[in-house]
Amino acid sequence: MNQTITPSAGDVELCAQETLDTSRWTSKRRDFLRMLGYGAGAATLGPMLAACGSSNAQSTSEALRAQLVQDAGFWSGVQGMFVLNLAKTFMNIGTAGSMPSTVLDVFATQNRAKAVDCLNGYSNLLDLRKAAAPGFGVDADELAFSANTSSGMCHAILGIDWAPGDVVVTTNHEHGGGDTPLKIATDRYGIEVSRIAMPVGNNQTAATYVSLFDERIRALKAQGKRVRAMMWSSPTYKTGTMLPIADLMTVVKAHQLISIVDGAHLPGMMAYNYGDLGMDFMSGAGHKWQCGPGSTGILIVRNKIRASNPLPLPKWFPIHTSSYSQLERTTNGTETYDIAATITSCGSVHTPMFMSLVQACKMWDEIGRKKIETYDITLASYLKEKVAERWGVDALYSPKDDPKLLSALTSFNPFQNKADVMNSQKSSSFVARLAAEYPQGFVIRNSNFPVIGAAAEHYGVRVSTHLWHDATDVDLLVEAMWDLSKKMA
């Protein structure tokens, strides 16, 4: 689990190459690592799940466990890069991550250097953007640094040249970081917001979301409405459902819309190539799964025409900046100007924060973003199967069987009396007692959201699984949650 050592990059590489003696490991650890060896990411988990059938969680677990493990030593080394309190098990990365030791070192060193020489931060951080951009599949002019996801969503939404009557189609599971600028745009510019009621649970597929958005847009157009944009979260912070970006972009392009993605949990969790996906805006956090400092975010802005999205670039104005170009944006594959510089540059920025964020991004690139995604999603899939085995698949708010909808966030109803999930105080008590009454000190959270047909909002618990967790953590968590659910029945 969480170790106090801090191996060098060479140590980690050596660990990855070693053949380890696993004879004294627990069966749970061996089983999970067989899962990891299979590489149960979005591309590889699907065929196996389809073969198992979505109704039999146990057979799915057995299939996952049947694979050969190769990477045990590597992940043990990666876990040791963090300085986490060993008295607790932090499983709420969806709210805040943890800076690795080397990132903390950069932060401390650069803060001291800034103080020693009275350095200013008047910069658009081009060198840092150049270093980080390739890991996200874009160019430096398309990757801006923001203060956090909410900041990036404000940049994206409030910079668009809205007209009265423009309609934005979104969902009823959005975060305040996106909802707040939508409300401002509604009051200031007269836009309208149309919300799709989100399904929950395992009985949904990527095609579900394509149909929901496409049908809503067609219905609005039939009413004479001017639909201008689609906004959605991938994944939703409430249930962890990964709304399928590539699939939804087919709807965007078919209806010639602006695309805005609240991707708070994407950087550091998923290995997405944003140039290939082609959305107009993706706002993500630097301090969650990417494990950078607080007050850092990554905002991807489409700034040139690619095959992934041949639509014209939307008219957009900076709202928080020290620079402004009056040039019209490009109509071809070469940018007219560096739009990310305009967003990043606003007075004197705190450069050590973004130097540290880029150090974290460099670490992820060196480890391999796809490797991290596979680990995170596999571990979350293991947790979902365990939940389904104990509480039943209907307890899950997060889908588990369509690979396109998987994320490393798992949300479910932990209560023996299913109606208790509508009791906010009981849900909060469950989270607090899990941290206080069990020796592992599990740190998770709950979130409230509307459920179609429910008498009141549900307050499901949400678990984040990331680099410093392993199968033993999941097993112990499930046992603790099951025990607590019986105590609270």
KOLGURO-5520 format. One line per field, with one value per residue (C-alpha): residue in three letters; x, y, z. Coordinates in pm, 1 decimal. Layout:
BEGIN
residuo [ALA / ...];
u [X / ...];
v [Y / ...];
w [Z / ...];
//
This chain:
BEGIN
residuo [MET / ASN / GLN / THR / ILE / THR / PRO / SER / ALA / GLY / ASP / VAL / GLU / LEU / CYS / ALA / GLN / GLU / THR / LEU / ASP / THR / SER / ARG / TRP / THR / SER / LYS / ARG / ARG / ASP / PHE / LEU / ARG / MET / LEU / GLY / TYR / GLY / ALA / GLY / ALA / ALA / THR / LEU / GLY / PRO / MET / LEU / ALA / ALA / CYS / GLY / SER / SER / ASN / ALA / GLN / SER / THR / SER / GLU / ALA / LEU / ARG / ALA / GLN / LEU / VAL / GLN / ASP / ALA / GLY / PHE / TRP / SER / GLY / VAL / GLN / GLY / MET / PHE / VAL / LEU / ASN / LEU / ALA / LYS / THR / PHE / MET / ASN / ILE / GLY / THR / ALA / GLY / SER / MET / PRO / SER / THR / VAL / LEU / ASP / VAL / PHE / ALA / THR / GLN / ASN / ARG / ALA / LYS / ALA / VAL / ASP / CYS / LEU / ASN / GLY / TYR / SER / ASN / LEU / LEU / ASP / LEU / ARG / LYS / ALA / ALA / ALA / PRO / GLY / PHE / GLY / VAL / ASP / ALA / ASP / GLU / LEU / ALA / PHE / SER / ALA / ASN / THR / SER / SER / GLY / MET / CYS / HIS / ALA / ILE / LEU / GLY / ILE / ASP / TRP / ALA / PRO / GLY / ASP / VAL / VAL / VAL / THR / THR / ASN / HIS / GLU / HIS / GLY / GLY / GLY / ASP / THR / PRO / LEU / LYS / ILE / ALA / THR / ASP / ARG / TYR / GLY / ILE / GLU / VAL / SER / ARG / ILE / ALA / MET / PRO / VAL / GLY / ASN / ASN / GLN / THR / ALA / ALA / THR / TYR / VAL / SER / LEU / PHE / ASP / GLU / ARG / ILE / ARG / ALA / LEU / LYS / ALA / GLN / GLY / LYS / ARG / VAL / ARG / ALA / MET / MET / TRP / SER / SER / PRO / THR / TYR / LYS / THR / GLY / THR / MET / LEU / PRO / ILE / ALA / ASP / LEU / MET / THR / VAL / VAL / LYS / ALA / HIS / GLN / LEU / ILE / SER / ILE / VAL / ASP / GLY / ALA / HIS / LEU / PRO / GLY / MET / MET / ALA / TYR / ASN / TYR / GLY / ASP / LEU / GLY / MET / ASP / PHE / MET / SER / GLY / ALA / GLY / HIS / LYS / TRP / GLN / CYS / GLY / PRO / GLY / SER / THR / GLY / ILE / LEU / ILE / VAL / ARG / ASN / LYS / ILE / ARG / ALA / SER / ASN / PRO / LEU / PRO / LEU / PRO / LYS / TRP / PHE / PRO / ILE / HIS / THR / SER / SER / TYR / SER / GLN / LEU / GLU / ARG / THR / THR / ASN / GLY / THR / GLU / THR / TYR / ASP / ILE / ALA / ALA / THR / ILE / THR / SER / CYS / GLY / SER / VAL / HIS / THR / PRO / MET / PHE / MET / SER / LEU / VAL / GLN / ALA / CYS / LYS / MET / TRP / ASP / GLU / ILE / GLY / ARG / LYS / LYS / ILE / GLU / THR / TYR / ASP / ILE / THR / LEU / ALA / SER / TYR / LEU / LYS / GLU / LYS / VAL / ALA / GLU / ARG / TRP / GLY / VAL / ASP / ALA / LEU / TYR / SER / PRO / LYS / ASP / ASP / PRO / LYS / LEU / LEU / SER / ALA / LEU / THR / SER / PHE / ASN / PRO / PHE / GLN / ASN / LYS / ALA / ASP / VAL / MET / ASN / SER / GLN / LYS / SER / SER / SER / PHE / VAL / ALA / ARG / LEU / ALA / ALA / GLU / TYR / PRO / GLN / GLY / PHE / VAL / ILE / ARG / ASN / SER / ASN / PHE / PRO / VAL / ILE / GLY / ALA / ALA / ALA / GLU / HIS / TYR / GLY / VAL / ARG / VAL / SER / THR / HIS / LEU / TRP / HIS / ASP / ALA / THR / ASP / VAL / ASP / LEU / LEU / VAL / GLU / ALA / MET / TRP / ASP / LEU / SER / LYS / LYS / MET / ALA];
u [0.0 / 132.7 / 508.7 / 749.6 / 1028.2 / 1071.4 / 1233.5 / 1406.2 / 1290.2 / 1564.3 / 1443.5 / 1093.0 / 1215.5 / 1418.3 / 1113.3 / 915.0 / 1170.4 / 1214.5 / 1054.9 / 916.9 / 852.5 / 478.8 / 444.4 / 389.7 / 141.3 / -222.7 / -452.6 / -644.4 / -330.8 / -240.4 / -594.7 / -606.2 / -269.4 / -384.2 / -662.8 / -409.3 / -196.3 / -494.3 / -498.4 / -865.8 / -894.5 / -1173.9 / -1052.2 / -973.8 / -1229.8 / -1526.2 / -1499.0 / -1447.0 / -1742.5 / -1959.3 / -1856.9 / -1933.1 / -2270.9 / -2363.0 / -2590.6 / -2326.2 / -2075.1 / -1900.8 / -1821.9 / -1685.2 / -1454.8 / -1336.3 / -1262.7 / -1067.6 / -866.1 / -765.8 / -499.3 / -120.4 / 42.5 / 358.7 / 367.2 / 357.1 / 697.3 / 642.2 / 322.6 / 474.0 / 739.6 / 487.1 / 289.8 / 606.3 / 634.9 / 369.2 / 396.3 / 51.1 / -43.1 / -22.2 / -287.8 / -548.2 / -656.7 / -734.2 / -1001.3 / -1139.9 / -904.4 / -1209.7 / -1195.6 / -819.5 / -509.5 / -164.9 / 154.3 / 432.0 / 762.6 / 938.6 / 656.0 / 674.2 / 1049.2 / 996.3 / 731.0 / 959.9 / 1269.1 / 1089.9 / 911.1 / 1245.6 / 1410.2 / 1121.8 / 1164.3 / 1545.3 / 1550.8 / 1213.5 / 1102.4 / 779.5 / 530.3 / 455.0 / 444.5 / 214.4 / 421.3 / 487.2 / 778.3 / 567.4 / 274.7 / 505.4 / 624.6 / 276.0 / 80.1 / 208.7 / 86.4 / -266.0 / -242.2 / -250.1 / -14.6 / 97.2 / -142.6 / -431.2 / -331.6 / -387.5 / -327.8 / -621.0 / -681.6 / -895.1 / -1180.0 / -1436.3 / -1205.5 / -1164.4 / -1539.7 / -1589.4 / -1328.5 / -1499.5 / -1865.2 / -1848.9 / -1613.9 / -1856.9 / -2048.8 / -2393.2 / -2711.7 / -3053.7 / -3238.0 / -2927.0 / -2985.9 / -2728.3 / -2819.6 / -2668.1 / -2759.8 / -2906.0 / -2589.2 / -2354.0 / -2113.0 / -2149.1 / -1828.4 / -2024.4 / -2370.3 / -2265.9 / -2131.4 / -2438.4 / -2656.7 / -2452.4 / -2486.1 / -2861.0 / -2904.5 / -2652.3 / -2700.1 / -3046.3 / -2942.0 / -3160.7 / -3050.8 / -3219.1 / -3131.4 / -3143.5 / -3239.7 / -2946.2 / -2992.8 / -2804.2 / -2688.4 / -2563.0 / -2851.4 / -2709.5 / -2469.0 / -2281.1 / -2562.9 / -2800.2 / -2629.3 / -2607.6 / -2983.0 / -3061.9 / -2869.1 / -2966.1 / -3336.3 / -3340.3 / -3167.9 / -3405.2 / -3705.6 / -3581.7 / -3517.1 / -3865.8 / -3995.7 / -3802.4 / -3528.7 / -3173.7 / -2954.9 / -2602.1 / -2398.1 / -2371.4 / -2213.2 / -2154.9 / -1930.2 / -1696.2 / -1714.4 / -1991.9 / -1866.4 / -2190.0 / -2195.8 / -1867.7 / -2042.3 / -1803.8 / -2021.1 / -1857.5 / -1683.5 / -1608.8 / -1966.5 / -2116.6 / -1890.6 / -2074.3 / -2391.1 / -2203.8 / -2080.2 / -2412.6 / -2587.9 / -2290.8 / -2267.9 / -2009.0 / -1880.9 / -1791.1 / -1667.2 / -1635.6 / -1341.3 / -1247.9 / -1140.5 / -977.9 / -618.0 / -420.2 / -694.1 / -754.9 / -505.4 / -714.2 / -584.1 / -783.8 / -673.6 / -825.4 / -1144.1 / -1197.0 / -1408.7 / -1400.3 / -1330.7 / -1222.8 / -1162.5 / -979.6 / -821.2 / -449.0 / -487.5 / -705.3 / -592.5 / -298.7 / -163.0 / -37.8 / -76.0 / -405.1 / -520.3 / -403.4 / -609.7 / -570.9 / -797.1 / -788.0 / -920.1 / -962.6 / -757.9 / -720.0 / -917.9 / -842.1 / -1008.6 / -1151.1 / -1372.1 / -1404.2 / -1659.7 / -1562.3 / -1404.2 / -1658.0 / -1622.1 / -1468.4 / -1350.8 / -1110.0 / -1269.5 / -969.7 / -643.8 / -360.5 / -349.9 / -605.5 / -586.3 / -854.4 / -760.8 / -1022.0 / -932.8 / -810.6 / -1022.3 / -754.8 / -503.1 / -267.2 / -348.6 / -384.3 / -260.3 / -185.5 / -525.9 / -388.0 / -139.1 / -427.7 / -601.6 / -287.8 / -149.9 / -325.8 / -94.3 / 177.7 / 94.4 / 239.1 / 489.0 / 601.4 / 251.2 / 254.6 / 616.3 / 507.5 / 201.1 / 418.3 / 655.2 / 354.6 / 253.6 / 609.3 / 594.5 / 265.8 / 408.7 / 714.0 / 507.9 / 266.7 / -75.5 / -240.0 / -74.4 / -214.8 / -559.9 / -561.0 / -460.1 / -717.5 / -1005.2 / -916.9 / -907.3 / -1241.4 / -1388.9 / -1271.9 / -1444.8 / -1765.9 / -1770.1 / -1718.1 / -2004.3 / -2229.4 / -2143.7 / -2227.4 / -2507.0 / -2635.5 / -2578.1 / -2881.5 / -2694.7 / -2452.0 / -2508.0 / -2195.6 / -2224.0 / -1981.2 / -2035.4 / -2001.5 / -1629.0 / -1703.4 / -1882.0 / -1610.9 / -1413.1 / -1213.2 / -1503.8 / -1748.0 / -2080.0 / -2332.9 / -2599.9 / -2432.7 / -2742.9 / -2921.4 / -3245.5 / -3231.0 / -3450.6 / -3185.4 / -2988.2 / -3236.9 / -3140.8 / -2861.4 / -2767.5 / -2740.5 / -2525.4 / -2293.6 / -2275.9 / -2175.4 / -1884.0 / -1773.6 / -1792.4 / -1596.6 / -1308.5 / -1337.7 / -1429.6 / -1209.4 / -832.7 / -762.6 / -925.7 / -1105.0 / -1156.9 / -1439.2 / -1729.1 / -2095.6 / -2277.7 / -2641.9 / -2820.1 / -3167.5 / -3269.0 / -3541.9 / -3861.0 / -3723.5 / -3923.3 / -3616.1 / -3249.6 / -3015.5 / -2699.8 / -2473.5 / -2122.1 / -1838.2 / -1500.7 / -1194.0 / -924.9 / -583.6 / -211.1 / -153.1 / -426.1 / -422.1 / -664.5 / -608.8 / -732.7 / -1046.6 / -1106.6 / -1067.1 / -1289.6 / -1566.7 / -1549.4 / -1566.4 / -1856.2 / -2048.3 / -1991.5 / -2098.7 / -2405.9 / -2521.0 / -2456.1 / -2660.7 / -2949.4];
v [0.0 / 346.8 / 330.3 / 593.2 / 526.0 / 751.2 / 552.3 / 722.4 / 681.5 / 421.9 / 227.5 / 219.3 / 99.3 / -171.3 / -280.5 / -304.2 / -545.3 / -770.3 / -1111.5 / -1121.8 / -1412.6 / -1387.0 / -1708.5 / -1525.1 / -1274.3 / -1296.2 / -1460.1 / -1131.5 / -944.7 / -1213.8 / -1219.9 / -846.1 / -832.4 / -1101.2 / -859.0 / -582.3 / -808.4 / -849.9 / -471.9 / -424.6 / -75.8 / 55.1 / -138.9 / -472.5 / -505.6 / -494.9 / -829.1 / -1015.1 / -847.8 / -922.3 / -1287.1 / -1309.2 / -1142.2 / -840.4 / -1030.2 / -1250.8 / -1051.1 / -1359.6 / -1505.5 / -1168.7 / -1165.3 / -1514.5 / -1416.3 / -1112.1 / -1325.1 / -1576.6 / -1355.6 / -1352.0 / -1077.3 / -899.5 / -554.7 / -612.8 / -468.3 / -164.3 / -60.2 / -118.1 / 134.4 / 385.1 / 364.2 / 453.8 / 788.3 / 943.6 / 1085.5 / 987.6 / 947.3 / 571.1 / 587.6 / 665.0 / 521.2 / 813.5 / 716.0 / 1058.7 / 1165.7 / 1298.9 / 1586.2 / 1618.8 / 1424.2 / 1414.0 / 1561.6 / 1300.9 / 1367.2 / 1490.3 / 1735.9 / 1864.2 / 1911.0 / 2120.4 / 2326.9 / 2396.2 / 2467.8 / 2702.7 / 2887.9 / 2951.5 / 3059.1 / 3299.2 / 3447.7 / 3471.0 / 3669.1 / 3847.1 / 3679.9 / 3789.1 / 3572.5 / 3787.1 / 3508.8 / 3301.2 / 2995.1 / 2888.1 / 2658.9 / 2479.7 / 2449.8 / 2305.7 / 2046.1 / 1939.4 / 1958.3 / 1642.4 / 1423.6 / 1543.0 / 1514.8 / 1887.4 / 2173.7 / 2441.0 / 2697.1 / 2465.0 / 2393.7 / 2670.6 / 2670.6 / 2777.1 / 2797.9 / 2480.5 / 2314.2 / 2576.0 / 2853.6 / 2679.6 / 2633.7 / 3006.1 / 3083.7 / 2849.0 / 2935.4 / 3307.8 / 3377.1 / 3252.7 / 3515.2 / 3410.1 / 3565.6 / 3574.6 / 3248.9 / 3034.0 / 2692.7 / 2481.9 / 2114.3 / 1958.0 / 1715.9 / 1735.1 / 1585.2 / 1876.4 / 2031.5 / 2390.5 / 2468.4 / 2439.1 / 2525.5 / 2861.3 / 3015.2 / 2876.9 / 3066.9 / 3382.8 / 3344.6 / 3288.3 / 3613.6 / 3819.6 / 3702.4 / 3544.7 / 3191.1 / 2892.8 / 2566.1 / 2233.9 / 1952.3 / 1582.4 / 1357.9 / 1125.3 / 750.1 / 573.3 / 217.4 / -57.2 / -66.3 / 191.4 / 205.0 / 463.9 / 450.3 / 562.3 / 900.8 / 944.7 / 889.9 / 1114.6 / 1412.0 / 1363.4 / 1323.8 / 1627.1 / 1845.0 / 1730.1 / 1797.3 / 2147.9 / 2225.2 / 2103.0 / 2365.4 / 2632.4 / 2660.2 / 2759.8 / 2495.4 / 2633.4 / 2407.4 / 2081.2 / 2070.3 / 1754.9 / 1601.3 / 1312.5 / 1155.3 / 1298.5 / 1379.4 / 1251.3 / 889.7 / 843.0 / 765.7 / 841.8 / 1010.2 / 888.5 / 1188.0 / 1035.8 / 913.9 / 1244.4 / 1431.8 / 1258.3 / 1433.1 / 1763.0 / 1744.7 / 1624.8 / 1928.6 / 2169.2 / 2265.4 / 2403.7 / 2130.1 / 2199.8 / 1917.9 / 1937.4 / 1698.5 / 1769.2 / 1407.3 / 1338.7 / 1469.4 / 1204.5 / 940.3 / 888.7 / 879.8 / 1083.6 / 1249.3 / 1571.6 / 1666.2 / 1342.9 / 1386.5 / 1735.8 / 1908.1 / 2287.2 / 2309.2 / 2059.6 / 2190.3 / 1961.4 / 1975.5 / 1971.9 / 1886.9 / 1574.9 / 1264.7 / 1452.4 / 1507.2 / 1860.2 / 2154.8 / 2314.8 / 2612.8 / 2451.4 / 2338.4 / 2235.0 / 2389.6 / 2244.4 / 2482.4 / 2380.6 / 2637.1 / 2487.8 / 2269.4 / 1898.7 / 1598.9 / 1511.9 / 1821.6 / 2011.1 / 2260.3 / 2630.2 / 2745.2 / 2926.7 / 3298.5 / 3340.7 / 3634.9 / 3622.0 / 3709.7 / 3698.2 / 3799.3 / 4045.5 / 4002.4 / 4027.0 / 3957.3 / 4100.5 / 3858.0 / 3614.6 / 3256.8 / 3028.8 / 2847.7 / 2584.0 / 2361.9 / 2640.8 / 2859.7 / 3234.5 / 3310.1 / 3138.6 / 3136.2 / 2940.8 / 3220.5 / 3466.9 / 3246.1 / 3163.6 / 3516.0 / 3733.7 / 3956.0 / 3787.6 / 3418.4 / 3191.3 / 3009.6 / 2746.2 / 2597.8 / 2540.6 / 2422.5 / 2161.3 / 2068.1 / 2012.0 / 1798.1 / 1579.6 / 1564.5 / 1462.1 / 1179.3 / 1055.9 / 1070.2 / 870.9 / 607.2 / 595.2 / 755.8 / 450.0 / 231.0 / 451.5 / 459.1 / 80.1 / 44.2 / 292.2 / 155.2 / -205.0 / -133.3 / 47.9 / -242.5 / -479.7 / -261.2 / -250.9 / -629.4 / -657.8 / -415.0 / -608.6 / -935.6 / -799.2 / -546.5 / -658.8 / -491.3 / -266.7 / -91.2 / 59.2 / 407.3 / 369.6 / 144.1 / -146.8 / -342.2 / -92.5 / -10.3 / 331.1 / 436.9 / 331.2 / 567.4 / 531.3 / 675.1 / 425.4 / 536.3 / 309.4 / 270.8 / 107.4 / 68.0 / -254.7 / -56.6 / 87.7 / 386.9 / 509.4 / 643.8 / 932.1 / 1029.9 / 1287.1 / 1269.9 / 892.3 / 905.1 / 1162.4 / 951.5 / 648.9 / 840.9 / 979.9 / 645.3 / 469.7 / 707.8 / 704.3 / 347.5 / 130.6 / 94.6 / 177.9 / 521.3 / 510.9 / 856.0 / 859.3 / 1099.4 / 1107.3 / 1302.7 / 1385.1 / 1360.6 / 1319.3 / 968.8 / 921.1 / 810.9 / 854.9 / 1041.1 / 1240.6 / 1286.0 / 995.9 / 1042.5 / 771.2 / 709.4 / 767.4 / 592.3 / 695.4 / 435.8 / 553.8 / 480.0 / 437.3 / 173.7 / -198.3 / -490.7 / -527.3 / -173.4 / -254.2 / -577.8 / -408.8 / -120.5 / -351.7 / -549.9 / -231.9 / -87.2 / -415.2 / -430.9 / -69.8 / -114.0 / -394.9 / -182.8 / 101.7 / -117.2];
w [0.0 / 84.8 / 135.9 / 266.6 / 17.8 / -284.2 / -565.8 / -853.3 / -1211.3 / -1255.8 / -953.2 / -1091.9 / -1429.3 / -1259.2 / -1060.4 / -1380.9 / -1526.3 / -1225.8 / -1201.9 / -849.0 / -615.3 / -553.2 / -354.8 / -24.1 / -159.3 / -60.3 / -312.2 / -341.6 / -451.2 / -703.9 / -836.8 / -885.9 / -1054.4 / -1297.1 / -1379.5 / -1433.3 / -1651.0 / -1879.5 / -1928.9 / -1857.3 / -1998.8 / -2217.0 / -2519.6 / -2355.6 / -2078.6 / -2315.2 / -2496.5 / -2169.9 / -2002.2 / -2301.0 / -2289.1 / -1919.1 / -1942.0 / -1736.1 / -1497.9 / -1336.4 / -1135.7 / -997.4 / -1340.3 / -1447.6 / -1145.1 / -1225.8 / -1585.1 / -1471.0 / -1231.7 / -1495.0 / -1651.7 / -1613.3 / -1407.5 / -1519.5 / -1354.8 / -978.8 / -893.3 / -1109.2 / -934.1 / -591.4 / -687.4 / -816.1 / -492.9 / -305.6 / -484.0 / -261.1 / 92.2 / 213.4 / 578.8 / 633.1 / 904.8 / 639.2 / 304.6 / 75.3 / -176.2 / -261.9 / -538.6 / -720.4 / -472.3 / -420.6 / -516.8 / -359.4 / -501.1 / -535.8 / -358.7 / -671.9 / -743.6 / -387.0 / -434.0 / -748.5 / -571.0 / -273.6 / -484.3 / -724.0 / -444.5 / -274.2 / -600.9 / -661.1 / -314.0 / -328.7 / -652.4 / -628.1 / -949.3 / -1115.1 / -1301.2 / -1603.4 / -1859.0 / -2074.9 / -1969.1 / -2327.8 / -2238.6 / -1977.9 / -2216.5 / -2481.0 / -2230.4 / -2121.6 / -2447.8 / -2624.2 / -2338.0 / -2412.7 / -2790.7 / -2868.5 / -2949.5 / -2705.8 / -2853.6 / -2756.5 / -2395.3 / -2143.8 / -1770.6 / -1555.2 / -1180.9 / -1174.2 / -1364.1 / -1261.9 / -1381.7 / -1715.9 / -1753.3 / -1693.4 / -1960.5 / -2206.4 / -2150.4 / -2080.0 / -2371.2 / -2637.6 / -2838.3 / -2718.3 / -2854.9 / -2686.5 / -2748.3 / -2799.2 / -2639.1 / -2458.0 / -2414.0 / -2103.2 / -1822.0 / -1472.9 / -1319.2 / -1387.2 / -1138.9 / -1020.3 / -1207.1 / -1531.0 / -1405.1 / -1258.0 / -1581.5 / -1758.9 / -1511.0 / -1566.8 / -1945.4 / -1902.3 / -1708.1 / -1900.9 / -2259.3 / -2257.4 / -2343.8 / -2258.1 / -2097.7 / -2173.3 / -1931.2 / -2004.4 / -1711.0 / -1654.7 / -1619.2 / -1341.5 / -1284.3 / -1507.8 / -1754.6 / -1993.6 / -2286.6 / -2487.4 / -2742.3 / -2466.9 / -2452.2 / -2826.7 / -2844.3 / -2546.7 / -2683.1 / -3046.7 / -2968.6 / -2740.2 / -3000.2 / -3274.6 / -3051.3 / -2970.4 / -3334.3 / -3422.5 / -3178.5 / -3364.9 / -3102.8 / -3200.6 / -3040.0 / -3023.1 / -2793.6 / -2603.4 / -2257.3 / -2056.9 / -1791.1 / -1869.3 / -1620.8 / -1406.4 / -1058.5 / -908.0 / -1031.4 / -1218.6 / -1547.9 / -1833.4 / -2092.9 / -2416.6 / -2571.6 / -2912.2 / -2950.7 / -2839.6 / -3078.1 / -3363.0 / -3238.4 / -3207.0 / -3564.1 / -3706.6 / -3558.0 / -3605.9 / -3239.1 / -2998.9 / -2764.3 / -2401.1 / -2177.2 / -1800.6 / -1779.1 / -1418.0 / -1365.2 / -1701.1 / -1664.0 / -1482.2 / -1502.5 / -1873.9 / -2160.8 / -2402.2 / -2718.4 / -2728.2 / -3077.0 / -3206.3 / -3001.1 / -3138.9 / -2873.7 / -2865.1 / -2491.2 / -2225.3 / -1875.0 / -1633.3 / -1289.1 / -1220.8 / -851.7 / -869.4 / -1061.6 / -1218.8 / -864.4 / -916.8 / -676.9 / -587.1 / -794.0 / -1117.5 / -1411.4 / -1774.4 / -2037.0 / -2388.0 / -2655.8 / -3019.6 / -3212.4 / -3558.3 / -3795.7 / -3781.1 / -3945.0 / -3602.0 / -3615.7 / -3946.6 / -3806.1 / -3799.2 / -3474.3 / -3254.9 / -3201.8 / -2859.2 / -2644.7 / -2346.9 / -2014.0 / -1778.0 / -1942.5 / -1987.8 / -2365.0 / -2640.9 / -3012.1 / -3238.4 / -3513.2 / -3639.7 / -3564.9 / -3840.5 / -4097.6 / -4166.9 / -3991.7 / -3884.5 / -3585.9 / -3634.4 / -3284.1 / -2953.4 / -2785.2 / -2488.7 / -2420.7 / -2396.3 / -2135.6 / -1936.2 / -1915.8 / -1659.5 / -1458.7 / -1257.1 / -1218.6 / -951.0 / -1170.6 / -912.4 / -913.7 / -1287.2 / -1289.6 / -1036.6 / -1239.4 / -1545.8 / -1335.9 / -1244.2 / -1611.3 / -1701.4 / -1447.5 / -1595.1 / -1946.8 / -1837.0 / -1658.1 / -1952.1 / -1944.0 / -2098.0 / -1837.6 / -1560.8 / -1719.5 / -1743.5 / -1379.8 / -1252.9 / -1458.8 / -1380.1 / -1009.1 / -1028.9 / -1226.6 / -955.7 / -696.2 / -899.7 / -923.5 / -547.7 / -484.6 / -720.7 / -545.8 / -198.7 / -254.7 / -594.0 / -928.3 / -875.5 / -592.8 / -845.9 / -982.2 / -1196.0 / -1501.4 / -1506.2 / -1828.1 / -2115.1 / -2142.6 / -2293.5 / -1974.1 / -1726.1 / -1506.3 / -1186.0 / -984.4 / -835.6 / -688.5 / -520.1 / -250.6 / 52.3 / 268.7 / 354.7 / 358.4 / 7.3 / 94.4 / 340.6 / 43.5 / 32.8 / 388.2 / 357.9 / 727.0 / 720.7 / 409.4 / 567.6 / 883.2 / 676.3 / 524.8 / 862.5 / 1042.7 / 769.2 / 836.0 / 1215.8 / 1311.6 / 1089.6 / 1129.4 / 765.5 / 804.3 / 470.1 / 319.4 / 63.8 / 1.6 / -90.3 / -357.8 / -413.8 / -746.7 / -894.4 / -1000.1 / -1258.3 / -1082.7 / -729.4 / -463.0 / -356.7 / -442.6 / -370.2 / -162.5 / -297.4 / -170.2 / -415.8 / -416.2 / -620.0 / -700.0 / -818.5 / -830.1 / -457.5 / -416.7 / -477.9 / -455.2 / -80.6 / -29.2 / -227.3 / -36.6 / 300.7 / 194.2 / 77.0 / 401.0 / 607.2 / 407.4 / 430.5 / 805.3 / 851.1 / 634.8 / 864.6 / 1175.3 / 1027.0 / 907.8];
//
